[in-house]
Protein backbone atom coordinates (compact mmCIF):
# COMPACT_ATOMS: atom_id res chain seq x y z
CA UNK A 1 0.00 0.00 0.00
CA UNK A 2 1.14 3.54 -0.64
CA UNK A 3 1.73 6.10 2.12
CA UNK A 4 -1.78 7.61 2.05
CA UNK A 5 -3.48 4.27 2.68
CA UNK A 6 -0.80 3.29 5.20
CA UNK A 7 -1.42 6.51 7.15
CA UNK A 8 -5.14 5.73 7.33
CA UNK A 9 -4.62 2.13 8.42
CA UNK A 10 -1.86 2.92 10.93
CA UNK A 11 -3.47 6.09 12.27
CA UNK A 12 -0.37 8.18 11.62
CA UNK A 13 0.37 11.42 9.82
CA UNK A 14 2.70 11.46 6.83
CA UNK A 15 5.28 13.27 8.95
CA UNK A 16 5.13 10.55 11.61
CA UNK A 17 5.52 7.85 8.96
CA UNK A 18 8.54 9.65 7.49
CA UNK A 19 10.06 9.91 10.98
CA UNK A 20 9.53 6.20 11.64
CA UNK A 21 11.16 5.38 8.29
CA UNK A 22 14.08 7.73 9.02
CA UNK A 23 14.59 6.10 12.43
CA UNK A 24 14.46 2.64 10.86
CA UNK A 25 11.40 1.55 12.81
CA UNK A 26 9.60 0.63 9.61
CA UNK A 27 11.23 -0.20 6.31
CA UNK A 28 8.97 0.16 3.31
CA UNK A 29 9.82 -1.41 0.00
CA UNK A 30 11.10 1.25 -2.40
CA UNK A 31 10.55 0.81 -6.10
CA UNK A 32 10.96 2.88 -9.19
CA UNK A 33 7.78 4.10 -10.83
CA UNK A 34 8.86 6.26 -13.73
CA UNK A 35 10.73 9.19 -12.26
CA UNK A 36 9.22 8.67 -8.79
CA UNK A 37 10.40 6.24 -6.16
CA UNK A 38 7.27 5.11 -4.35
CA UNK A 39 7.40 3.60 -0.89
CA UNK A 40 5.18 0.56 -0.48
CA UNK A 41 4.12 -0.47 2.98
CA UNK A 42 2.97 -3.96 4.02
CA UNK A 43 0.36 -5.11 6.51
CA UNK A 44 3.23 -6.12 8.79
CA UNK A 45 4.26 -2.45 8.91
CA UNK A 46 0.79 -1.59 10.25
CA UNK A 47 1.24 -4.26 12.93
CA UNK A 48 4.67 -2.91 13.78
CA UNK A 49 3.25 0.60 14.24
CA UNK A 50 0.63 -0.82 16.61
CA UNK A 51 3.45 -2.42 18.62
CA UNK A 52 5.39 0.88 18.65
CA UNK A 53 2.31 2.73 19.90
CA UNK A 54 1.80 0.15 22.64
CA UNK A 55 5.42 0.58 23.72
CA UNK A 56 4.93 4.35 23.82
CA UNK A 57 1.82 3.94 25.98
CA UNK A 58 3.93 1.85 28.36
CA UNK A 59 6.32 4.78 28.70
CA UNK A 60 9.06 3.94 26.19
CA UNK A 61 10.46 6.81 24.13
CA UNK A 62 11.04 6.49 20.38
CA UNK A 63 14.78 6.53 21.08
CA UNK A 64 14.41 3.55 23.42
CA UNK A 65 12.19 1.73 20.94
CA UNK A 66 14.79 2.25 18.19
CA UNK A 67 17.54 0.86 20.45
CA UNK A 68 15.46 -2.17 21.44
CA UNK A 69 14.50 -2.78 17.82
CA UNK A 70 18.15 -2.75 16.75
CA UNK A 71 19.15 -5.11 19.54
CA UNK A 72 16.32 -7.48 18.63
CA UNK A 73 17.28 -7.41 14.92
CA UNK A 74 20.90 -8.16 15.85
CA UNK A 75 19.79 -11.23 17.80
CA UNK A 76 20.89 -9.80 21.13
CA UNK A 77 17.50 -10.40 22.76
CA UNK A 78 17.06 -14.14 22.32
CORTATA-V92807 format. One record per pair of residues at least 6 apart in sequence whose C-alpha atoms are under 6 Angstrom apart, sorted by the first residue. I is the first residue (numbers start at 0). GAP is how many residues later the second one is. Records with the same first field share a line. If there is no record, write none. Layout:
I=GAP, GAP
This chain:
0=39, 40
1=38
6=6
9=36
19=6
20=6
27=11, 12, 13
28=10, 11
29=8, 9
30=6, 7
